[in-house]
């Protein structure tokens, strides 16, 4: 048996010039800080190793010089392949200054490429990144002009477009665990996340490279139970013990929290209620999109507040929050612990979580944005002169069933007031977010629209919806003037049909009764029946069909009303201001077909929205149903009266 425990200096001495080095860590958590520090120290003392390629997923640093931020020294790196550059600003500056080569690829792609390397595959086929800046037609993920080699290719398989991401063989894997035995078997009992340590270790080992593991402690040989071994010793070349606890902190803001590592479960204090300001307005409106029983991902920034609103409205137990880092359920952590979860249901490897995301497992994601253009394109990766990177944004936004982009309408000094249930812009932000063309496409609006992906853009003063024709203004906050407060601060004019008022409950201090809304408890109040004329009236004005269960709930309400009437009825439906999610028109048409076959004599519908009429008519036509949707209520009522007269 070989004792693999050596010093950090001895381990880092194994790295050679021009090696490809991958390192673990997510934002501020699970970072092998001692190994990064020793690599920096060696370079400053010896000017070696030179010309390394650094591969990493999410940012792994504090944005002030720790983590991978230590590796900024000129000559140490020649190339970086990363999802996030914001956590290592000096490395980002070097890339922007053409001092090093750089690629900014989606986090989930890099995470899964470790597995490609481990299994000896040349790379990875994926639709993630199509029509964004990662697409070779829009730059191929290159961050500067000195980066010329193509590592992303556009390919066609069976008539469909795919991206092929080339795998980069790994020479050195810097990973982290909690415990190691002398043979290098690793366990992660005190780590909040498992990330990609197994895949990284296998990728380096199978390439004939070196795996260096930083741990907190050495335990007796054979004392780690087999199922607790996260990385087997056959993959590990050397183990370094971080004697200084600061070098093995859980994250930069927390030395150790057993609730985040899943070792204990703790009572969760009530999340403090948010102040009623622009951030809470945005979070409240986004919360109306939450799918009960669904899997949800929340991004950083404005979307953070959605979890707080969900807790305040007591709907959290009916939701499953996830993080791209691998946490499932529990109470998502913020700040330096972002990516972790207290009382999590389970912790998955990061690459497995992205399998779940890429395969369409997410029901909803709420993400922030920096810029939006008239086509619905979103930029969150490169703006304001800074290279931030996409992180998991592309992986998540392209594959979630529904997307809510959350953010203030303008940036830089925005000040608002909420008075008597109305919003007033006290001081406008200095920078526009709704621009003619985004600086970089991180989310491709037209591509999403072509897939019928439901997408809305929530601000404190209005809400937009993605359509095939571009952005449509669908809701306006009370107190807001469309011309003065919205259009005057946009570089383009959105589609405007008949925008509805944002729900007035959003702008009041009292709880919104969100659970009642999400469960459609009051949906029956939208139905009335005129027995004398045998007409069932359904008023869907301002109602939203956000998820399949909404259609199911509506069908049940209508069936109950028809059964109560005791015969087939004529129905008139008001769709004015009603929003149906892009991917649910067919399910909605299926419900209409069922009602016509079993409960309706005839039905008539109307909406002032040309887009709604077009979509409804298309969905009904596909099912062989009478497709006409009237523009005005009078026409719809007249059609029903004509049908009644003809029947008599």
FIKE-198017 format. One line per field, with one value per residue (C-alpha): residue in three letters; x negated, y negated, z negated. Coordinates in steps of 0.5 Angstrom, whole numbers, padded with zeros to 4 digits, always signed. Example, Ala and Ser with C-alpha at 12.3 -4.5 7.8 and 13.67 -1.06 7.14 Angstrom:
res <- [ALA_SER];
xx <- [-0025_-0027];
yy <- [+0009_+0002];
zz <- [-0016_-0014];
END
This chain:
res <- [UNK_UNK_UNK_UNK_UNK_UNK_UNK_UNK_UNK_UNK_UNK_UNK_UNK_UNK_UNK_UNK_UNK_UNK_UNK_UNK_UNK_UNK_UNK_UNK_UNK_UNK_UNK_UNK_UNK_UNK_UNK_UNK_UNK_UNK_UNK_UNK_UNK_UNK_UNK_UNK_UNK_UNK_UNK_UNK_UNK_UNK_UNK_UNK_UNK_UNK_UNK_UNK_UNK_UNK_UNK_UNK_UNK_UNK_UNK_UNK_UNK_UNK_UNK_UNK_UNK_UNK_UNK_UNK_UNK_UNK_UNK_UNK_UNK_UNK_UNK_UNK_UNK_UNK_UNK_UNK_UNK_UNK_UNK_UNK_UNK_UNK_UNK_UNK_UNK_UNK_UNK_UNK_UNK_UNK_UNK_UNK_UNK_UNK_UNK_UNK_UNK_UNK_UNK_UNK_UNK_UNK_UNK_UNK_UNK_UNK_UNK_UNK_UNK_UNK_UNK_UNK_UNK_UNK_UNK_UNK_UNK_UNK_UNK_UNK_UNK_UNK_UNK_UNK_UNK_UNK_UNK_UNK_UNK_UNK_UNK_UNK_UNK_UNK_UNK_UNK_UNK_UNK_UNK_UNK_UNK_UNK_UNK_UNK_UNK_UNK_UNK_UNK_UNK_UNK_UNK_UNK_UNK_UNK_UNK_UNK_UNK_UNK_UNK_UNK_UNK_UNK_UNK_UNK_UNK_UNK_UNK_UNK_UNK_UNK_UNK_UNK_UNK_UNK_UNK_UNK_UNK_UNK_UNK_UNK_UNK_UNK_UNK_UNK_UNK_UNK_UNK_UNK_UNK_UNK_UNK_UNK_UNK_UNK_UNK_UNK_UNK_UNK_UNK_UNK_UNK_UNK_UNK_UNK_UNK_UNK_UNK_UNK_UNK_UNK_UNK_UNK_UNK_UNK_UNK_UNK_UNK_UNK_UNK_UNK_UNK_UNK_UNK_UNK_UNK_UNK_UNK_UNK_UNK_UNK_UNK_UNK_UNK_UNK_UNK_UNK_UNK_UNK_UNK_UNK_UNK_UNK_UNK_UNK_UNK_UNK_UNK_UNK_UNK_UNK_UNK_UNK_UNK_UNK_UNK_UNK_UNK_UNK_UNK_UNK_UNK_UNK_UNK_UNK_UNK_UNK_UNK_UNK_UNK_UNK_UNK_UNK_UNK_UNK_UNK_UNK_UNK_UNK_UNK_UNK_UNK_UNK_UNK_UNK_UNK_UNK_UNK_UNK_UNK_UNK_UNK_UNK_UNK_UNK_UNK_UNK_UNK_UNK_UNK_UNK_UNK_UNK_UNK_UNK_UNK_UNK_UNK_UNK_UNK_UNK_UNK_UNK_UNK_UNK_UNK_UNK_UNK_UNK_UNK_UNK_UNK_UNK_UNK_UNK_UNK_UNK_UNK_UNK_UNK_UNK_UNK_UNK_UNK_UNK_UNK_UNK_UNK_UNK_UNK_UNK_UNK_UNK_UNK_UNK_UNK_UNK_UNK_UNK_UNK_UNK_UNK_UNK_UNK_UNK_UNK_UNK_UNK_UNK_UNK_UNK_UNK_UNK_UNK_UNK_UNK_UNK_UNK_UNK_UNK_UNK_UNK_UNK_UNK_UNK_UNK_UNK_UNK_UNK_UNK_UNK_UNK_UNK_UNK_UNK_UNK_UNK_UNK_UNK_UNK_UNK_UNK_UNK_UNK_UNK_UNK_UNK_UNK_UNK_UNK_UNK_UNK_UNK_UNK_UNK_UNK_UNK_UNK_UNK_UNK_UNK_UNK_UNK_UNK_UNK_UNK_UNK_UNK_UNK_UNK_UNK_UNK_UNK_UNK_UNK_UNK_UNK_UNK_UNK_UNK_UNK_UNK_UNK_UNK_UNK_UNK_UNK_UNK_UNK_UNK_UNK_UNK_UNK_UNK_UNK_UNK_UNK_UNK_UNK_UNK_UNK_UNK_UNK_UNK_UNK_UNK_UNK_UNK_UNK_UNK_UNK_UNK_UNK_UNK_UNK_UNK_UNK_UNK_UNK_UNK_UNK_UNK_UNK_UNK_UNK_UNK_UNK_UNK_UNK_UNK_UNK_UNK_UNK_UNK_UNK_UNK_UNK_UNK_UNK_UNK_UNK_UNK_UNK_UNK_UNK_UNK_UNK_UNK_UNK_UNK_UNK_UNK_UNK_UNK_UNK_UNK_UNK_UNK_UNK_UNK_UNK_UNK_UNK_UNK_UNK_UNK_UNK_UNK_UNK_UNK_UNK_UNK_UNK_UNK_UNK_UNK_UNK_UNK_UNK_UNK_UNK_UNK_UNK_UNK_UNK_UNK_UNK_UNK_UNK_UNK_UNK_UNK_UNK_UNK_UNK_UNK_UNK_UNK_UNK_UNK_UNK_UNK_UNK_UNK_UNK_UNK_UNK_UNK_UNK_UNK_UNK_UNK_UNK_UNK_UNK_UNK_UNK_UNK_UNK_UNK_UNK_UNK_UNK_UNK_UNK_UNK_UNK_UNK_UNK_UNK_UNK_UNK_UNK_UNK_UNK_UNK_UNK_UNK_UNK_UNK_UNK_UNK_UNK_UNK_UNK_UNK_UNK_UNK_UNK_UNK_UNK_UNK_UNK_UNK_UNK_UNK_UNK_UNK_UNK_UNK_UNK_UNK_UNK_UNK_UNK_UNK_UNK_UNK_UNK_UNK_UNK_UNK_UNK_UNK_UNK_UNK_UNK_UNK_UNK_UNK_UNK_UNK_UNK_UNK_UNK_UNK_UNK_UNK_UNK_UNK_UNK_UNK_UNK_UNK_UNK];
xx <- [+0000_-0003_-0002_+0000_+0000_-0005_-0006_-0002_-0009_-0011_-0004_-0004_-0011_-0008_-0005_-0009_-0009_-0003_+0001_+0008_+0011_+0018_+0020_+0027_+0031_+0038_+0038_+0035_+0036_+0032_+0025_+0018_+0016_+0009_+0007_+0009_+0005_-0001_-0001_-0001_-0007_-0011_-0010_-0012_-0018_-0020_-0017_-0014_-0010_-0008_-0003_+0002_+0009_+0014_+0021_+0027_+0034_+0037_+0033_+0029_+0027_+0029_+0028_+0022_+0016_+0018_+0019_+0018_+0017_+0010_+0008_+0008_+0000_-0003_-0006_-0002_+0004_+0004_+0011_+0018_+0024_+0029_+0037_+0035_+0030_+0033_+0030_+0023_+0023_+0016_+0016_+0022_+0018_+0012_+0017_+0020_+0013_+0011_+0006_+0009_+0013_+0020_+0027_+0033_+0038_+0044_+0043_+0047_+0043_+0036_+0039_+0041_+0034_+0031_+0035_+0033_+0026_+0026_+0029_+0025_+0030_+0028_+0033_+0040_+0046_+0051_+0057_+0055_+0052_+0055_+0056_+0052_+0045_+0043_+0046_+0040_+0044_+0044_+0037_+0036_+0035_+0029_+0028_+0022_+0019_+0012_+0017_+0017_+0018_+0025_+0027_+0035_+0037_+0044_+0046_+0053_+0055_+0061_+0063_+0063_+0057_+0053_+0047_+0041_+0036_+0029_+0026_+0020_+0015_+0014_+0007_+0008_+0014_+0014_+0020_+0023_+0026_+0027_+0023_+0018_+0015_+0007_+0009_+0013_+0020_+0024_+0030_+0034_+0038_+0037_+0037_+0044_+0043_+0040_+0040_+0035_+0030_+0031_+0031_+0025_+0021_+0023_+0021_+0014_+0013_+0015_+0011_+0005_+0005_+0004_+0010_+0009_+0014_+0014_+0017_+0019_+0016_+0013_+0017_+0015_+0014_+0021_+0025_+0029_+0035_+0035_+0041_+0038_+0032_+0034_+0027_+0023_+0016_+0014_+0016_+0012_+0004_+0003_+0007_+0005_+0008_+0010_+0007_+0010_+0018_+0018_+0015_+0021_+0027_+0034_+0034_+0031_+0036_+0038_+0032_+0037_+0045_+0047_+0054_+0051_+0047_+0053_+0050_+0056_+0063_+0064_+0070_+0071_+0072_+0078_+0075_+0076_+0081_+0078_+0079_+0085_+0080_+0078_+0075_+0081_+0085_+0081_+0081_+0088_+0090_+0085_+0088_+0095_+0091_+0089_+0091_+0094_+0090_+0085_+0078_+0075_+0069_+0067_+0062_+0058_+0060_+0067_+0070_+0067_+0073_+0078_+0076_+0078_+0084_+0086_+0084_+0088_+0094_+0093_+0093_+0085_+0087_+0091_+0085_+0078_+0072_+0066_+0059_+0055_+0049_+0053_+0058_+0065_+0070_+0069_+0068_+0063_+0057_+0055_+0049_+0043_+0046_+0050_+0051_+0052_+0058_+0060_+0064_+0063_+0067_+0061_+0054_+0053_+0046_+0046_+0046_+0052_+0056_+0054_+0057_+0063_+0064_+0061_+0067_+0072_+0073_+0074_+0081_+0079_+0073_+0073_+0066_+0064_+0062_+0057_+0060_+0066_+0068_+0074_+0073_+0073_+0065_+0062_+0055_+0053_+0045_+0042_+0044_+0041_+0034_+0034_+0033_+0037_+0039_+0045_+0045_+0051_+0055_+0055_+0056_+0062_+0066_+0066_+0068_+0073_+0080_+0082_+0077_+0078_+0073_+0073_+0070_+0071_+0073_+0067_+0061_+0056_+0060_+0067_+0072_+0079_+0085_+0091_+0097_+0104_+0103_+0100_+0093_+0089_+0082_+0079_+0072_+0071_+0065_+0059_+0058_+0063_+0064_+0069_+0064_+0064_+0059_+0056_+0048_+0048_+0054_+0054_+0061_+0064_+0071_+0073_+0070_+0074_+0080_+0079_+0080_+0086_+0082_+0086_+0082_+0084_+0080_+0082_+0080_+0083_+0087_+0089_+0089_+0087_+0088_+0084_+0088_+0086_+0086_+0082_+0083_+0091_+0093_+0098_+0098_+0097_+0097_+0102_+0100_+0095_+0096_+0094_+0091_+0088_+0085_+0084_+0084_+0079_+0074_+0074_+0070_+0075_+0083_+0085_+0092_+0098_+0105_+0109_+0104_+0108_+0106_+0101_+0105_+0106_+0105_+0097_+0097_+0101_+0097_+0102_+0101_+0103_+0107_+0102_+0104_+0111_+0109_+0104_+0109_+0114_+0119_+0123_+0124_+0131_+0133_+0131_+0137_+0144_+0150_+0156_+0161_+0167_+0162_+0158_+0152_+0146_+0141_+0134_+0130_+0122_+0120_+0113_+0113_+0107_+0106_+0099_+0098_+0102_+0106_+0109_+0112_+0114_+0117_+0121_+0124_+0126_+0130_+0133_+0135_+0138_+0142_+0145_+0147_+0151_+0154_+0157_+0156_+0151_+0150_+0148_+0142_+0139_+0132_+0128_+0121_+0119_+0113_+0112_+0105_+0104_+0097_+0094_+0093_+0100_+0105_+0106_+0107_+0112_+0115_+0116_+0120_+0125_+0125_+0127_+0133_+0136_+0136_+0139_+0142_+0143_+0148_+0144_+0138_+0136_+0130_+0127_+0121_+0118_+0111_+0109_+0104_+0109_+0114_+0108_+0105_+0112_+0115_+0109_+0109_+0117_+0116_+0111_+0116_+0121_+0125_+0129_+0123_+0126_+0125_+0128_+0125_+0131_+0136_+0142_+0140_+0139_+0146_+0149_+0146_+0149_+0156_+0156_+0154_+0159_+0164_+0162_+0163_+0170];
yy <- [+0000_-0007_-0013_-0018_-0024_-0029_-0037_-0042_-0044_-0037_-0036_-0043_-0041_-0036_-0041_-0042_-0048_-0048_-0043_-0043_-0044_-0043_-0045_-0045_-0050_-0053_-0061_-0061_-0054_-0048_-0051_-0048_-0054_-0051_-0048_-0055_-0059_-0054_-0054_-0062_-0062_-0057_-0061_-0068_-0064_-0060_-0063_-0056_-0053_-0057_-0057_-0053_-0052_-0053_-0049_-0051_-0051_-0056_-0062_-0059_-0065_-0071_-0076_-0080_-0075_-0069_-0062_-0062_-0069_-0068_-0065_-0072_-0073_-0074_-0068_-0063_-0062_-0062_-0060_-0059_-0055_-0057_-0059_-0065_-0070_-0075_-0071_-0072_-0079_-0080_-0074_-0077_-0083_-0079_-0076_-0082_-0085_-0079_-0077_-0070_-0066_-0065_-0061_-0062_-0056_-0054_-0051_-0045_-0043_-0044_-0040_-0034_-0035_-0032_-0026_-0026_-0026_-0021_-0016_-0017_-0021_-0027_-0031_-0032_-0034_-0038_-0044_-0048_-0054_-0054_-0061_-0065_-0067_-0060_-0058_-0059_-0063_-0068_-0067_-0060_-0062_-0066_-0072_-0076_-0076_-0072_-0066_-0063_-0056_-0053_-0048_-0049_-0046_-0047_-0040_-0037_-0030_-0027_-0034_-0038_-0043_-0041_-0044_-0039_-0041_-0039_-0036_-0038_-0032_-0034_-0033_-0036_-0035_-0040_-0037_-0037_-0033_-0032_-0026_-0021_-0015_-0014_-0010_-0016_-0014_-0021_-0022_-0029_-0028_-0036_-0039_-0042_-0040_-0034_-0038_-0034_-0031_-0024_-0026_-0031_-0025_-0020_-0025_-0027_-0019_-0016_-0021_-0019_-0026_-0027_-0028_-0032_-0032_-0037_-0035_-0037_-0030_-0024_-0018_-0010_-0006_-0002_-0007_-0010_-0006_-0004_-0007_-0014_-0014_-0019_-0018_-0012_-0012_-0008_-0015_-0019_-0021_-0025_-0028_-0035_-0036_-0043_-0044_-0052_-0051_-0058_-0054_-0049_-0054_-0051_-0058_-0065_-0067_-0061_-0056_-0050_-0049_-0042_-0044_-0046_-0039_-0035_-0032_-0035_-0038_-0045_-0049_-0054_-0061_-0065_-0069_-0076_-0079_-0084_-0091_-0093_-0096_-0095_-0088_-0085_-0088_-0084_-0078_-0078_-0078_-0073_-0068_-0068_-0063_-0058_-0051_-0048_-0041_-0043_-0043_-0050_-0054_-0061_-0065_-0071_-0078_-0080_-0072_-0071_-0075_-0070_-0065_-0070_-0071_-0064_-0063_-0069_-0067_-0060_-0056_-0054_-0047_-0045_-0047_-0044_-0049_-0046_-0049_-0048_-0046_-0040_-0041_-0039_-0042_-0045_-0052_-0055_-0059_-0066_-0070_-0066_-0060_-0061_-0054_-0050_-0048_-0048_-0041_-0039_-0033_-0031_-0033_-0031_-0031_-0037_-0034_-0030_-0036_-0039_-0032_-0033_-0041_-0039_-0034_-0038_-0037_-0044_-0047_-0054_-0058_-0065_-0069_-0076_-0080_-0086_-0087_-0085_-0087_-0087_-0080_-0078_-0076_-0077_-0079_-0077_-0075_-0081_-0088_-0095_-0093_-0087_-0080_-0076_-0070_-0066_-0061_-0056_-0061_-0058_-0051_-0053_-0058_-0054_-0048_-0050_-0049_-0056_-0062_-0068_-0074_-0079_-0085_-0093_-0097_-0101_-0101_-0106_-0110_-0108_-0110_-0108_-0109_-0105_-0110_-0108_-0101_-0105_-0105_-0112_-0113_-0118_-0118_-0114_-0110_-0112_-0106_-0103_-0095_-0095_-0096_-0096_-0090_-0087_-0087_-0079_-0074_-0069_-0068_-0067_-0070_-0068_-0061_-0060_-0063_-0058_-0052_-0055_-0056_-0060_-0067_-0073_-0079_-0082_-0089_-0093_-0097_-0092_-0085_-0083_-0077_-0073_-0072_-0070_-0078_-0080_-0083_-0084_-0089_-0085_-0088_-0095_-0097_-0101_-0109_-0108_-0112_-0107_-0113_-0117_-0111_-0105_-0107_-0113_-0109_-0104_-0104_-0100_-0100_-0093_-0090_-0093_-0090_-0091_-0091_-0089_-0092_-0088_-0085_-0090_-0085_-0086_-0093_-0093_-0091_-0085_-0078_-0076_-0070_-0067_-0059_-0061_-0064_-0058_-0053_-0056_-0056_-0062_-0060_-0058_-0065_-0066_-0062_-0064_-0061_-0064_-0058_-0062_-0062_-0056_-0060_-0059_-0065_-0064_-0070_-0069_-0076_-0077_-0070_-0066_-0059_-0058_-0050_-0044_-0044_-0050_-0047_-0041_-0046_-0050_-0044_-0041_-0048_-0048_-0040_-0041_-0047_-0044_-0038_-0042_-0045_-0038_-0039_-0041_-0049_-0054_-0058_-0065_-0065_-0072_-0071_-0079_-0080_-0072_-0069_-0062_-0060_-0058_-0051_-0050_-0052_-0045_-0042_-0048_-0046_-0039_-0042_-0045_-0039_-0035_-0040_-0040_-0033_-0032_-0038_-0044_-0045_-0050_-0055_-0062_-0066_-0073_-0077_-0084_-0081_-0079_-0074_-0071_-0070_-0067_-0062_-0060_-0059_-0055_-0050_-0049_-0048_-0043_-0039_-0040_-0045_-0051_-0056_-0063_-0067_-0074_-0081_-0084_-0081_-0083_-0079_-0073_-0074_-0075_-0068_-0064_-0068_-0066_-0059_-0058_-0061_-0056_-0050_-0052];
zz <- [+0000_+0002_-0002_+0002_-0003_-0001_-0002_+0002_+0005_+0007_+0011_+0014_+0017_+0021_+0025_+0032_+0037_+0042_+0038_+0038_+0031_+0029_+0022_+0018_+0014_+0015_+0014_+0007_+0005_+0005_+0007_+0006_+0004_+0001_+0008_+0012_+0007_+0007_+0015_+0015_+0010_+0014_+0020_+0016_+0014_+0020_+0026_+0027_+0029_+0035_+0041_+0037_+0040_+0034_+0035_+0030_+0030_+0025_+0022_+0017_+0013_+0009_+0014_+0011_+0012_+0008_+0012_+0019_+0018_+0016_+0023_+0026_+0026_+0033_+0037_+0032_+0036_+0044_+0045_+0040_+0042_+0037_+0036_+0031_+0031_+0026_+0020_+0023_+0026_+0027_+0031_+0035_+0036_+0039_+0044_+0046_+0047_+0051_+0047_+0046_+0050_+0048_+0049_+0045_+0046_+0042_+0035_+0036_+0043_+0039_+0033_+0038_+0042_+0036_+0037_+0045_+0043_+0038_+0043_+0048_+0053_+0057_+0055_+0054_+0058_+0055_+0058_+0052_+0054_+0061_+0064_+0058_+0058_+0057_+0064_+0069_+0073_+0067_+0065_+0062_+0055_+0057_+0052_+0056_+0063_+0061_+0060_+0066_+0066_+0066_+0061_+0062_+0069_+0072_+0075_+0078_+0076_+0079_+0082_+0075_+0072_+0067_+0064_+0063_+0057_+0057_+0051_+0048_+0045_+0038_+0035_+0028_+0024_+0017_+0013_+0006_+0001_-0007_-0008_-0005_-0007_-0006_+0001_+0003_+0002_+0002_-0002_-0002_-0009_-0010_-0003_-0001_+0006_+0010_+0016_+0021_+0017_+0020_+0027_+0026_+0023_+0028_+0034_+0032_+0029_+0036_+0040_+0036_+0032_+0025_+0019_+0013_+0008_+0002_-0004_-0011_-0015_-0014_-0017_-0018_-0012_-0010_-0015_-0010_-0008_-0001_+0001_-0002_+0002_+0007_+0011_+0011_+0009_+0016_+0019_+0014_+0015_+0008_+0003_-0001_-0008_-0009_-0016_-0016_-0016_-0013_-0007_-0007_-0009_-0006_-0003_-0003_-0008_-0012_-0016_-0016_-0017_-0018_-0015_-0008_-0008_-0010_-0016_-0020_-0019_-0023_-0024_-0019_-0021_-0017_-0012_-0013_-0009_-0004_-0004_+0002_+0007_+0014_+0012_+0009_+0014_+0019_+0015_+0013_+0021_+0022_+0017_+0020_+0025_+0020_+0022_+0016_+0015_+0020_+0021_+0021_+0021_+0019_+0021_+0017_+0017_+0018_+0018_+0011_+0008_+0011_+0006_+0000_+0003_+0004_-0003_-0005_-0001_-0005_+0002_+0001_-0001_+0005_+0010_+0011_+0011_+0015_+0016_+0022_+0017_+0015_+0009_+0010_+0005_-0002_-0003_+0002_-0001_+0002_+0001_+0001_+0000_+0006_+0010_+0003_-0001_-0008_-0009_-0002_+0000_+0004_+0007_+0014_+0018_+0022_+0029_+0027_+0025_+0032_+0035_+0032_+0034_+0041_+0042_+0040_+0033_+0030_+0030_+0029_+0028_+0026_+0029_+0029_+0035_+0037_+0044_+0048_+0055_+0059_+0061_+0054_+0054_+0047_+0045_+0039_+0040_+0043_+0042_+0039_+0041_+0037_+0039_+0034_+0037_+0038_+0032_+0033_+0036_+0043_+0040_+0036_+0040_+0047_+0043_+0038_+0040_+0038_+0037_+0033_+0034_+0028_+0027_+0026_+0033_+0032_+0028_+0025_+0019_+0021_+0015_+0015_+0010_+0008_+0006_+0005_+0009_+0015_+0018_+0019_+0022_+0017_+0021_+0027_+0028_+0032_+0037_+0041_+0041_+0047_+0053_+0060_+0060_+0055_+0054_+0054_+0055_+0048_+0050_+0057_+0057_+0064_+0063_+0056_+0060_+0066_+0060_+0057_+0051_+0046_+0044_+0040_+0038_+0031_+0029_+0024_+0028_+0034_+0037_+0044_+0047_+0052_+0059_+0066_+0068_+0062_+0055_+0054_+0048_+0044_+0037_+0034_+0027_+0024_+0024_+0030_+0037_+0043_+0047_+0041_+0037_+0041_+0049_+0047_+0044_+0049_+0056_+0060_+0060_+0057_+0060_+0056_+0057_+0051_+0045_+0038_+0031_+0027_+0021_+0016_+0010_+0012_+0010_+0003_-0003_-0005_-0003_+0004_+0003_+0008_+0006_+0008_+0015_+0016_+0015_+0019_+0013_+0015_+0022_+0021_+0020_+0027_+0030_+0030_+0033_+0036_+0036_+0040_+0046_+0044_+0045_+0041_+0040_+0038_+0037_+0038_+0038_+0035_+0033_+0035_+0037_+0035_+0034_+0036_+0029_+0031_+0037_+0033_+0027_+0032_+0036_+0029_+0027_+0034_+0034_+0027_+0029_+0035_+0031_+0026_+0032_+0034_+0041_+0047_+0047_+0051_+0049_+0050_+0048_+0046_+0048_+0048_+0044_+0043_+0044_+0046_+0045_+0052_+0051_+0048_+0054_+0057_+0050_+0049_+0056_+0054_+0048_+0052_+0057_+0051_+0048_+0056_+0056_+0049_+0046_+0051_+0057_+0059_+0057_+0059_+0057_+0057_+0056_+0058_+0059_+0066_+0063_+0059_+0065_+0069_+0064_+0062_+0069_+0071_+0065_+0067_+0074_+0073_+0069_+0075_+0070_+0073_+0072_+0072_+0066_+0066_+0064_+0061_+0055_+0059_+0065_+0061_+0057_+0064_+0067_+0061_+0062_+0069_+0067_+0062_+0067_+0072_+0067_+0066];
END
